[in-house]
Each structure stands twice: as C-alpha cells, then as structure tokens.
Amino acid sequence: MNLLEAELRGTVKDQLEALIMQMYKGNILYAEAVREFKKRFILTVLQENKGNQCKAARQLGMHRNTLSRTIAELELDVKMLRNGTRRPPRSAHPHVVQRKVAR
C-alpha cells in the first residue's frame, strides 16, 4: 500500500467513525445500520458494474448466488441499473451451420 492509499484509508476510517457516532446518537439500531450499509455498499458496486451481478460479486468477494440472495433479502431493485442492456436471445442470432471437414 502506498502513501496515498494509506491516507485515503485513514480518511475513510475517520468518516466512518463520525458516521457511526451520528447513528449511535440518533438511536439507530444495529440491525438497521447494518442493513442500510449492505444496501448502499452493494448498490454502489452494482452501479459501477452496470448491474452485472457476476462482476459485482467478484469485486465484493462473494459468490454470485450469495449476492443474488442478499439482493432479494434486502429487496433491492437492480433492474434500473442495467440500462436496458441484455444479451439478445439465441433466436436473434443468425443461424450459421458449420460442418466439420474430415481430414
């Protein structure tokens, strides 16, 4: 870790400490705080990956199925993150028949 990364981590930790103190003083329950953190963290990573759950799971360090289950548990709507980009169905691909050549 270089000096810039160390400074950034220190800044983020300080901001997190301040946020935790605000939440504590605001009587926010632990379960509610953890749930909200998970939501925001997962949504941010999904946004960075344009809704691609496989890539997001890899960056989060979890299995894709675990991410999918967590998304369902948190009732997150990830459809809006995909920007309408979906893989076209097989029927939309041109049908090309390739024959093997005997040697």
N, C-alpha and C positions, 0 to 999 in steps of 0.2 A: 504494500500500500504506500503510495507516495504522499507527500506532504499535503497536496491539495485534497486528496481523498480523505485523509485524516481530519483535516479542517472541516470538510463538508460533513463527515460523520459526527464530529463534535457539535456542529451547528444543529444538525437534525436531532441529535440526542437532547440538546438543550430545548429545542422547540417541543419535542415530545414530553419532556419533563414539565414544561409550562402548561401544555395541554392537559396532561394528567392531573395536575394540580387544579386547573379550572373545572375539570369534570368532577373531581372529588369534592370541591367546594360547592359545586352545583348539584350535589346529591344524585349524581348519575350512577346507577347500579353497575356493578362489574359486568354482568352478563350483557347489559345493554351497550356498554362501552366496547366490549369485545366484538359483539355482533356488528356494530357500526364500523369498527375498524376493518373487520373482514370484508364488509360490503365495499367500502371505499378502496381498499387495497386491491381487491380482485377486479373491481370495475376499472380501476386505473390501468392495471396490467392488460386487461381485455381491450380497453380502448387503444392502447399502444400497439396491440396486435390485431386491430380491426375486427375484433370479435372471434378470432381464431383460437379456439379453446385448447387445441394441441400445443400451439406455440406458447400460449399463456401458461398452461400447466407446467411446461418445461421450465419457463422462467421463474415460476413460483416454487419449483422444486417438489411438485406433487404429480401424481398420476392423473391422467385426463379424466378417468372415471370419478376420482375423488373431487376434482374441480367441478365436474358436472353435478355431482351430488350436493356439493356445497352451494352451487348456484341455485339449485332447486330449494334447498333448505332456507336460504336467505331470500328466496322469492325475487331474484334479480331478473329483469327483462333484458336479455342480451341481444335480442333481435335488432334493436335500434343501433347497435354497434357495428353491424355487418355491412351497412350502407347498400343493402340490396345485392351484394356480391355473393353469388352462389355458383358452385360448379354446375355447368349445364348438364341436363340429364343425358344418359347414353343415347337416347333416341335423337338428340340434336346433333350428335357427331356423325359425320359422313361414314357410311359403311364401306370399308375397304377390305377386300378379301385378298389375303396374301397366301400364296401357295408355296409350300416348301419345294425346293428344287432338289431332286435326287442327285447324289454325287456318284 
